[in-house]
Amino acid sequence: MMPDKEKPVSVAEMRAAVEPALALLAGMQLGVFTALGAGERSAQELAAQIGCDAGRLSRLLYALAHVGLLAVSDGRFRNGPEAAAVLVAGKPGYVGGAHEVIAKVWSANLNTAESIRTGKPIAEHDFSTAKPEDTAAFLRGLGPGGLAFGRTLAGMLELSQAASVIDIGGGAGTVLAGLKERWPHLKATLLELPEVIVHAGPILAEHGAGEVALEEGDILRGPARTKHDLAILRAVIQVLSPTDAERAIRHTAQSLNPGGEAIIGGWGILDDDRLGPRSGVFVNLTFLNFYREGEAYTERQYRGWMEAAGFSGIERSSMPDGTGMFRGRIAG
């Protein structure tokens, strides 16, 4: 069975997919799409605005036009529909600020064979040993994606009767910022490790979300200090061992009010046959390069942990960005 595709992808197609992705990254790093958000530009005008050589920049612009991210007419470039929607800073769907994280992930992925050969992550990621400025940059790069996820989640959930939400291990907490745009009445709390939460306030302020309580803690050590109606674990389970994943979900259940709901998931979810979805299969390789423990776990594993923690009515669904999630409730 070949999941998520009608036919196998050829070696030539896989190789050909790399160059457009790298062109996209270069455009994000240079701020091309945001610069074009103000209107069409020639290569010379854009180069003067960005501060680079027009001849070299034009090669990138034509490559981006070739894949439809830009359009060009009479030597003047403008954003294509998707670039205009998600790559222009300030737009609601903006994800272009994640280029630092993307570059880090793609660079690490070049070492997958070495991580397998040596049995250790070549680009190990650990907040406890990272420099504060590196942690801040990493969290800031994740911010736009979290905001977009929160906005999408806000449209999927009916939260008019919920009073509070906690984002567990949510980095800078921008998921909460996106969620509160639609549901401003929610009392929002971010639970994070001390070396992470110290950076959350300034980043949340950049996204216009000042009304988020910051709780220093570790979900592996115990539940949150107060109970909530909704708990979100978007990027936690997939970086934990199976034993710690079970513990984190159990403590999450203990952080909820009776009838409370948990959203658990992210990129690291696999079908039970481990052949899909695509996002889970390939992020599993990325995890090899960053973490000593943790992986993309299967639906059976997620359901088992949630049921053991006391969740019922467990449902799996997919997000538009390719991530997945499980929803479950604690008995009321």
Residue pairs with C-beta under 8 A, 6 or more apart in sequence:
1 273
1 275
2 8
2 275
3 271
3 275
3 276
3 277
3 278
4 276
4 277
4 278
19 63
20 63
20 66
20 67
21 106
23 60
23 63
23 64
23 67
24 64
24 67
24 69
25 99
25 102
25 103
25 106
26 60
27 33
27 60
27 64
27 69
27 87
28 87
28 96
28 98
28 99
28 102
29 99
29 103
30 50
30 52
30 57
30 60
31 50
31 89
32 46
32 50
32 60
32 61
32 64
32 70
33 69
33 79
33 83
33 84
33 87
33 88
33 96
34 87
34 88
34 89
34 90
34 96
35 41
35 46
35 49
35 50
36 46
36 70
36 77
36 78
36 79
36 83
36 88
37 79
37 84
37 88
37 89
37 90
37 91
39 78
40 76
40 77
40 78
41 49
41 76
41 77
41 78
42 75
42 76
42 77
43 54
43 55
43 57
43 58
43 61
43 75
43 77
44 54
46 54
46 57
46 61
46 77
47 53
47 54
47 57
48 54
50 57
61 70
61 72
61 77
62 72
64 70
64 83
65 71
65 72
65 77
68 80
68 82
69 79
69 80
69 82
69 83
69 87
70 77
70 78
70 79
70 80
70 83
71 77
71 78
71 79
71 80
72 78
79 87
79 88
84 91
85 91
85 93
86 93
86 94
86 95
86 96
87 94
87 95
87 96
88 94
88 96
89 96
89 97
92 151
93 148
94 144
94 147
94 148
95 144
95 145
95 148
96 144
97 140
97 141
97 143
97 144
98 141
98 142
98 144
98 145
99 141
100 137
100 138
100 140
100 141
101 138
101 141
101 142
101 145
102 141
104 123
104 138
104 141
105 286
107 123
108 122
108 123
108 286
108 289
108 290
109 285
109 286
109 289
111 122
111 123
111 289
112 285
112 288
112 289
114 122
115 121
115 122
115 288
115 289
116 288
120 292
121 288
121 289
121 290
121 291
121 292
122 289
123 289
123 290
124 290
124 291
124 292
125 290
125 291
127 135
127 193
127 195
127 196
128 193
128 195
130 138
130 195
132 195
132 198
132 199
135 195
135 196
135 199
136 199
136 203
139 171
139 172
139 196
139 199
139 200
139 203
140 172
140 203
140 206
142 171
142 172
142 174
143 171
143 172
143 174
143 203
143 206
143 207
144 174
145 174
145 321
146 170
146 171
146 172
146 173
146 174
146 175
146 177
146 178
146 234
147 174
147 175
147 177
147 178
147 207
148 178
148 321
149 175
149 178
149 234
149 319
149 321
149 323
150 174
150 175
150 176
150 177
150 178
150 179
150 180
150 181
151 178
151 179
151 181
151 182
152 178
152 319
152 320
152 321
153 175
153 178
153 179
153 232
153 263
153 319
154 178
154 179
154 181
154 182
154 183
155 182
156 317
157 230
159 165
159 179
159 183
159 186
159 230
160 183
162 183
162 186
162 229
162 230
163 185
163 186
163 187
163 229
164 186
164 187
164 188
164 189
164 226
164 228
164 229
164 230
165 176
165 179
165 186
165 187
165 188
165 189
165 228
165 229
165 230
165 231
165 232
166 188
166 189
166 190
166 191
166 215
166 224
166 228
166 230
166 231
166 232
166 255
167 173
167 175
167 176
167 188
167 189
167 190
167 191
167 231
167 232
167 234
168 191
168 219
168 224
168 231
168 232
168 233
168 236
168 248
168 252
168 255
169 191
169 192
169 193
169 219
169 233
169 234
169 235
169 236
170 176
170 190
170 191
170 192
170 232
170 234
170 235
171 192
171 196
171 200
171 235
172 190
172 196
172 199
172 200
172 203
172 204
173 188
173 190
173 192
173 200
173 203
173 204
173 209
173 212
173 214
174 203
174 204
174 207
174 209
175 232
175 234
176 188
176 190
176 204
176 209
176 212
177 204
177 207
177 208
177 209
177 212
179 186
179 188
180 186
180 188
180 209
180 211
180 212
186 230
187 213
188 209
188 211
188 212
188 213
189 212
189 213
189 214
189 215
189 224
189 226
189 228
190 197
190 200
190 212
190 213
190 214
190 215
191 215
191 217
191 219
191 224
192 200
192 214
192 215
192 216
192 217
193 216
193 217
193 218
194 216
197 214
197 215
197 216
200 212
200 214
201 214
204 210
204 212
215 224
215 225
217 224
217 225
219 233
219 236
219 248
219 251
219 252
219 255
220 240
220 244
220 247
220 248
220 251
221 251
222 251
222 254
223 251
223 252
223 254
223 255
224 231
224 255
227 255
227 256
227 257
227 260
228 255
228 256
228 257
228 260
229 256
229 257
229 259
229 260
229 261
230 256
230 260
230 261
230 262
230 263
231 252
231 255
231 256
231 260
231 261
231 262
231 263
232 262
232 263
233 248
233 249
233 252
233 262
233 263
233 264
233 265
233 266
234 263
234 265
234 266
234 323
234 325
235 266
235 267
236 248
236 266
237 245
237 248
237 249
237 264
237 265
237 266
237 268
237 294
237 297
237 302
238 266
238 267
238 268
238 283
238 287
238 294
238 295
238 296
238 297
239 287
239 290
239 291
239 293
239 294
240 248
240 293
240 294
241 293
241 294
242 297
242 301
244 293
245 297
245 301
245 305
246 305
246 308
246 309
249 262
249 264
249 305
249 306
249 308
249 309
250 305
250 308
250 309
252 262
252 264
252 309
253 262
253 309
253 310
253 311
253 330
256 262
256 330
257 330
258 330
258 331
258 332
259 329
259 330
259 331
259 332
260 329
260 330
261 327
261 328
261 329
261 330
262 306
262 311
262 326
262 327
262 328
262 329
262 330
263 325
263 326
263 327
264 302
264 306
264 325
264 326
264 327
264 328
265 302
265 323
265 324
265 325
265 326
266 323
266 324
266 325
267 279
267 280
267 283
267 296
267 322
267 323
268 280
268 283
268 284
268 287
268 294
268 295
268 296
268 297
269 277
269 279
269 280
269 296
269 297
269 298
269 299
269 302
269 316
269 323
269 324
269 325
269 326
270 276
270 277
270 280
270 281
270 284
270 296
270 297
270 298
270 299
271 277
271 280
271 298
271 299
272 298
272 299
272 300
274 281
274 298
275 281
277 318
277 322
277 324
278 322
279 322
279 323
279 324
280 296
280 324
281 296
283 296
284 295
284 296
287 294
287 295
287 296
299 316
302 316
302 326
303 314
303 326
306 314
306 326
306 328
307 314
310 330
310 331
311 328
311 329
311 330
312 328
312 329
312 330
312 331
313 327
313 328
313 329
314 326
314 327
314 328
315 326
315 327
315 328
316 324
316 325
316 326
317 324
317 325
317 327
318 324
318 325
319 325
